[in-house]
Amino acid sequence: MSVETRITRRFAALKEEGRSGLITFVTAGDPDYDTAAEILNGLAEAGADLIELGMPFSDPMADGPAIQVSSQRALRAGQTLKKTLKMVRDYRARDADTPIILMGYYNPIYIYGVDEFLSDAVEAGVDGLIMVDLPPEEESELCLPAIEAGVNFIYLTAPTTTEKRLPRVLENASGFVYYVSITGITGTRSATSADIRPHVDRIRAHTDLPIAVGFGITTPDQAADIAGIADAAVVGSAVVKVITDNLDENGRAKPGLAGKVHDFVRSLADGVRGA
């Protein structure tokens, strides 16, 4: 899809700079709305080129323990999809350029109502969607309406995506392609660059879209390694772990939590930029 969005502009700018990007993931409302907003508001300044904002869901089947628990914390704190869109809307008043991609599962959007959700998401300033549980065969549910509304729909590919399957997955993909570097759930193990490179090359043979690689990237060195192969490195569980490590015994944010997250993101950005 060739429609210009904040996502396409950002990847074009990264290409112009001659470097890969850093995409960071945090769960909206984790551990509470105000702390999550403070974290979100400082991510770009810390070095995130694009931001994935998780929509909390009670049954996040593709996520490992760290992100599962972050969803539970957010839901307990009262986070809703409307509040997540408000968080994006408030963010846009501060930052008109950094792309924001909502990542999660279809159920909350289905309950919200697809047309109403897309209208509200566009108004709030959402740039893209990653739906873990909507394959291309269900593209009429959300993918095609999202693209028509001007929102990029990012598809996931995996080591198990076959040559025969890949063109179908990429047919209506837009914004970028998200390569899941391992089979399994988030935050549990890592793949080596030697494992990843052939798959990235294989995807490039089928699309001109940028390719981001995620799942299992936990350190600045790993982020730098991926930046040498792909157009962006995605770091999620490791960022969420910084949040988890800075909660008190009651699950509340300790002073300086957001700053700790931003420091970690800064170290990841330094790794990516030095690749």
C-alpha angles and dihedrals in degrees: 000000000000102000111127115241136160086269095055091044092051094050090047089053091049090051089050089052090049096235144102123252136239119232116191128195128210130164115246111246097015118170090351136334099261096046091045090051091050090051092047094047093057101043098090093047088051090055109273109144094192130013129218111202114198119224105220113242132177095229110036097174099181096047128093126228097281096056093036090057092045089057090050092050092050094048091048088052090055102259115165134176090256089054090049090054089047088053090055092046092052090046091054090059086064102034123028097176115044110097117239121202121191111219128192145073134326100237098080091048092047090052091046091050121253098240094046091045094051092047091050093042093053091046090050093050104255112162105187147007132219112191111187095195103042112089122194090264087069095047093124090064097066115330098073095039089049093051090047088053091052097256119130116237111211118202127207122231126188142192087266095056104113128218088251093050099043099076090052092051092049097042096097100015115130139179096025141330118254112215112200101212098203138039109244137037132329124278099014107101143347138240122220124243088246088059094045103044098070091052093049089049090049092052091047089058088063104040145027091213118115114261123225121192123210146158117079101026106131109149138050089246092054091046089052090048092054091044088062090059109030138040091248141007118224120211120185120137093044091055091047089050090060088057092048092049091054100054124104125235090277093053094254124137115267117223111280096022095133091049091053090053092049091049090054092047088049090056091050091049091051089053094049093046091049094052 
